[in-house]
Amino acid sequence: MKRYLFLMLVLMMINNLFSYSILERVTGNYIGNVDPRSAAMGSAAASGGNTLFDVVINPANLGFLPDGFGFQFSYDLMSDSDNRSLPMYNSFDAYVDDATYASNMNTFGKFTPGAFYKRNFDKFTIAASVLYRPFISFDSFYSEEVRNNKNSDFNGYPPIIAKNYIDSQGSINAISFLTAFTYEDIASLGIELSILSGDSDLERKIIWSDQALEMLNTLTDTTNTLNREFEALQVKVGTNININQRFSVGLSFSPKIEFDVKGDKDGVDVEDAVYVYTKFDSLNNPLDSLTYADFSSPMKLRAGFCYKPRNVMRTFLNLDIEFVKWSDVNSLYENELNFYVGVEHRLKNMIPIRLGFNYQTCYSLHEHEGRTFADKVTMPAFTAGTGFTFLENFNFDISFEFSNRQYEALDLFPDSYYDHEELWEYYQHLNLEDRGWENPDTVKETFINIQSSISFKW
């Protein structure tokens, strides 16, 4: 028992950390699950969920929780490794390899508390819950160095010309009120009403080094900002039906959410701004290009089933399919299906082993020669986890998720901004031109997510 308590204490003392891709610095990263048990099972919990935070996926899961009072508190730790590379060619124009020129790994913090109460009235039960959780995160950070390779061939260290940064902070959080009605543990109907509010602060900076300023004293640092505040209401409904002792099905639906947005870009008021890419003004200063549209969350319809085979040791097999109407967000996006599958098997000592997989799709906007287009990005994830009971009424759960994705993007800081002869005295007739889609960056990202929670049942 002391070992369990020590392990739990170490994991729960770690700050709830999120690290999200720079790809979502403006549109935000959706947080679809905050429960480590279902996260370990590939986030498949439209049916068969048995913890409080499974209501985030389907509010009808609230109706099948045990009678009485309970609470849950979760912490997450996610690490995102972002590597950007360019293809290398030899003197014969033959491809050699990809050269990584920037690598970032960052962490950010969030937390999720919640409580519920369920009361039995003969054949009917009623349950109510309240929780506070992150809904969309804008947290991300990116940095890179621009160097002059002068003397690098003579064991010299290339001097730094400038340091570039993209720093995005903020989130949209949900205060959720849920209720569920259940008939004889056969069918449950749940509804969720959430108040969504939050803000985001995006800062893009180019800071010249002292050495660069000595070469050209007319250089000035550049800072672009985009600050926004968000408000909206979310309604989600769901149902869960136990067809028999071995099989149950669930369905949840959340309509499109349109946010009220207020904010400013570089001190000028804007509303409903969606980031596209970077352009330059007449003075060659970088400016973020914005497409003005409703900031919204797409409609989602999710169906799933849970199968409990006739094992001596208890086993759950969950499978979910989710329809996401991405065309609600932008007409350039296509509607997609996400898939979630997971299994839990309890060993002789009742310690559960959980494994899962999920496959999700998102989109990003880009601009090329005055035309805006959408880029589809897919991300598969493999999950695992376990848990244990301590002090009779407490449960500790932990999950691990590994996922990765790869996509192409243009340079976040185009080369032409550094086209000053004084900064490149070692090179003759150097012509710095912005790379287009004929030679984009290859971005490879690896995500490692650790979720942990403590739940209590009175």
N, C-alpha and C positions, 0 to 999 in steps of 0.2 A: 504493500500500500504506500509506503514512504517513497518508493521509486516512482509510482504513478503520480503522486502529488508533486514530486520534484520536477518530473517531466512536464506536467501541466503548468506548473508555475513558471518554468523557463519559457515555454512557448507563449503563454499568455502575457508575459512581461514584454515581449517583443511588440513594438508599435505596429498597429494595423497599417501595413504599407502597401501602397498601390504604385505601380510604375507603368504608365501607358505610352503607347507609341506616339511619336511626334506627328504621325499621320492624322490623329484625331484631335489635334490641338485646338481646333475651332469648332468642329461639329461635335466633339465629345465622344467618349467611350462609354457605351451602355453597360451597366452592371446588372446582369440578369439573374445572379444567384449569390446569396451570402451565407448559405448553409453548407458546412463541410461534409455532412453525410451524403447529401445528394450530389454535391460537387465531386466527391470521390466516385460516384456512380455516373459520371458523365453529365451531371445536371439533369438527369431524367427523373422528374418527379411530378409530372402532370397527374399521375395516379400513384398511389403507394407511398406518398410522403408521410412521415410520422414524426417530424420535428416542427417546431413553430415556424422557422424561417422557410419551410417549404411552401408557406402561403404566398411567398413572393412569386412563385411559379404558378400556383393554382390556389386561389383563396378558399376553395372548397376543402382543401386539405385540413383546414382548421377544424372542420366538423368531426374528424376522426382522431383528434388528439384525446388523451385521457381526461376524465372528469376532474374538475378541481382547478387549482391555480398553478401557473408555471411561468418561467421566464427563460430567455436565452440571450447570451451575449457572445458576439463573435469578433475575432481579429483575423485579418488577412495579411499575408506578406507576399508581394509579387515583385519579381525582378524581370526587367525587360532589357535585353542586350540588342542594341541597334548597330548594325555594321553596314556602312555604305562603301561601295567599291566602283571602280572604273575598269574597263578592259585594257590590258596592256598589249602592245604590238611591237614586234621587232623591226629591224631595218628593212625587212622584206615584206612588211605589212601583214605578217602572219600573227594570228592571235596567240598570245603566250599564257596569260592568266589574268584573273581579276585582282586588282590592287586595292586594298582597303585603305581609304584616306581619312575615315572618321569612324569612331566607335564610341558608343555611349551606353551607360548603365545607370539607372536612377531609381529612387524609391520615394514614395509619398504615403501619407497616412489618412486612414478613415476608420470608423467603427460602426457597429450595428447592435443596439439593444432592443429588446422587445419583451412583452408580457401578454398573457392570455388568461381567460377564465371560462370554464365550461360548466354548464348546469344541466342536469338530467331532469326531464319532466315526463316520466313514464315512457311512452313510446317515442317522444320527441326530445331532442336536446338542442340547446342554443349555446353558442360560443361567441366570445368577443375578444378582440385583440387590438393592441396598439404597438407600433414599432417605428423606429427612426432609422432610415437606411440611405446609403448613397444610391442615386438613380443614374446620373451621368457624371463622369469625371472628366475634367479638362486638364488634369495634371500631366505635365510632360516637361522634359528639359533636354536641350540639345546644345552641344558646343563643338567648335572646330577651330583649328589654327591655320592661318595662311602664312606660309614660310617662303623665303627666298633661298633657293638652293645654292646660292653663291658659296664657293669653297667646300661644298659638301663632298666633292670628289677628292679633296685633299685632307680628309679626316677632320674637317671643320663641322661644327654643328650649325645647321641652317637657321638663320635668325628669324624670329617671328615678326611678321609685318602687321598682322591684325588678328584679333580674336573675335569670333562670331558666336552669338548666343540666340537661342529661341527658348524663352521661359514662359510656360503656360501654367497657371494655377487657378484652382477653383473647382466647384462641383455644383450640381443640382441635387438637392437632397429631398427625400420624401418623408413626410409625417403621415403614416398610413393608419387608417381605422378600418377594421375588418369585422365582419360578423358572418356566421354560418349556421344553418339550420339542418339538422340531421334526423332522419326517420329510421329508428330501430337499427342503426349501424348498417343500413342498406344503401341509402342515398344521402348525399350532402349537397347543399346549395350554398355557395359563398359569394360575397361581394366585398370589394375593396374600394375605398375612397381615399385618395392621397392628395395632400397639398404639396405641390412641387415648387420649390423656390431655391435660388442660389445665384451665384455670380461667377464670372471668369475674367481673369486678367492675363492678357497675352502681350508679351514684350519681345521685340526683335531688335537686337543690337549688333552693331559693328564697331569695335573699339580698336583704334589704331595703337600700335606699340610706340614706345619712346623712340626706338630706333627709326621707325617709319616717319615719325614727326621730325626727327633730325634731318632725314633725307628730303622731306617735303613738308614745310611748316604750314602750308595752306590746308592740310587735311583736317577734317572735322569728324568727330564721332557721329554716328547715326543711330537714332532710336525711334522705332515705330511701335505704337501701342494700340490695342483693341480691348476695351473694357465693356462688359455687358452684365446686365441683371435679368434674371428669368423668373417668370411666374406662370403657373398652370395648375389645372386640376386633372387628375387621372381617375378613371373608373375602370375597374376590372371585375368580371364575373366569371364564375367557374362552377362546374359540377363534378361530382365524383360518385361512381356507382359500383358497389360490390355485387357483381353478377352471381358469384358463388364464393365458397371459401378459398378457391384457388385463383380466381381471375377477377380483376377490377379494371375499370376504364375511367378516364378523366378528360375533361375538356375545359379550357380557359380561353377567354377572349378579352382583349383590350383594344379599344378603338384608337384612331389617330389622335395624337395630342398636339395641339397648337399652342405654342408658348407666346406670352406677352414679353417682348424684349425691349429693353432700354439700354442705351450705352453711348460710347463715344469712341471714335477712331482718331488718334492723334489730336484729341481735343475737340473734334467736330462730332456732333450728335449723329448717331446712326441707329437704325432699327432693323432687325431681321437680316443681319449680315452673315453671309456664308462665304468662307474663304475659298479662293480659286488658286491663285498663284501670285508671283511677284513681278511687278513691272517697274519701270524707271521713269522718273519725271525728266524735264528738260535739263536739269542740273545733274543728271545721272545719279540721283538719290533713289534708293529702292523703296518702292511703295507696294503694299499688299493690294492685290486686285480683289475686289469684293463683288459677288453676285448677290443681289438683294432678293430675298425670297422668304417665305414663312419658315421660321425655325420650328421644326416639328419632329415628333417621334412617330414611326410608322405603326399602322395597325398590325396586331399580331394575333394569330389564332393557333392554339397549341392543343394537340390531342396526344394521349398516351395510354398505355396499359401497364399493369403490373401482374406478373404471374408468380404464384407461390407453389412450387412443385411439392410432391408428397415425400419430401426428404425427412429423415430422422432429425437432422440439424436444419434449422430454419434457413430458407433461401428466398431471396427476392430477385426477380428479373424485370427490369424496367426498360421501356422503349418509348421515346417521344418523337413526334414529328411536328415541326413548327413552321407555319406559313407566315412570312414577313412581307408585307406590302410596301417594299422600298419605294415604289412609285409615288407613295404619299409624300415622301421627302423631296424627291426631285424626279421630273419626268424623264430624265436620262437614265435613271436607275431601273433595273428589272426586278420583278418580284422573285423571291427566293424561298427555298426550303432549307431549314436547318434540321440536323439529325442528332439525337442524343440516345445513348444506350448504356446501361450499367447493370451490375450484378452485385449482390451482397450475400455472403455465405458465412454462417456462424460456425465456428469450430467447437470442439468439445468443451472448452473452457468459456464458451459464449463470447469470445473475442471475435468481432466481425472482420472479415476480409472483403474489401470493396474494390472493384475495378470498373473502369468505364472508358467511353470514347464519345467525342462529339465533333461535329463538323459545322462550322458557321461561316457566313458570308457577310462582308461589308463592302462599302463603296467609298471612293474618293473622287473629287473633281480636279481636273487639270485644264490648262488652256494652251492652245497651240495655234499660232498665226491667226489670232482673233477668234478662234473657235473653241468652245468649251466641250469637253468630253468626259465621260465617266470611266473609271478604272475599277474593275471587279477584283476584290481581294478575298481569298478564302483562307481559313485557318483551322486545320485539324488539331485536336487536343487529345492526349492520353492522360487518364486519371487513375489514382489509387488512394486508399486511405483505410483507416480503422478507428476504433474508439473503445472506451471502457466506462464502467460504472464505478463510482466511489462514494463513500458515505451514504450508501443506500439510494438517496434521491437525486444525486448529481450524475450527470453524464458529460464526458469529455470526448469530443470528436475532432479528428484531424484529417485533412486531405492534401494531396499533392497533385498538381497538374502541370504537364509539360506540353507546350504548343509552339508552333513556329509558323511563319509565313514569309513569303518573298514576293516582291513587287518592284516595278520600275517607277522612277520619279526623276524629275529634273532637279538640278542643283538648287539647294535651298538658298545659297548665296552666290549668284551668277558671277562669273569671272570678270566680266567687263567693268565691274565696280572698282577693280584693283588695277585698271589699265593706266598706270602712271609710269612714264619712263624712268623717273628718278628712283623708283622702288626696285627696279630690275636692271641696275647698272651692269651686272655681269652678263646680261643677255643683249644681243644686238637685234634690233628690229623685232622685238617680241610683240606679237599681236594677240592680246587676250580677247577671245570671243566667247560669248555665252553658248554653252552646249545645248542643242535642241533634242528633239525626240529621235534624231538619227543616232545619238550617242548618249542615252540616259544613264543615270545611276542605277545600279542594282542594289536594292535594300533587302537585307536578310535580318530577320528579327527572331529572337528566341525568348519565350516567356516561361518563367517558372513561378508557379503560384502555390503558396501554402496557406490554407485556411484552417483555423482552429476555433472552437467554441465551447462554452460551458452552458449547459441547460439544467434547469431544476424543476422538479415536479413535486408539489405539495400534496 
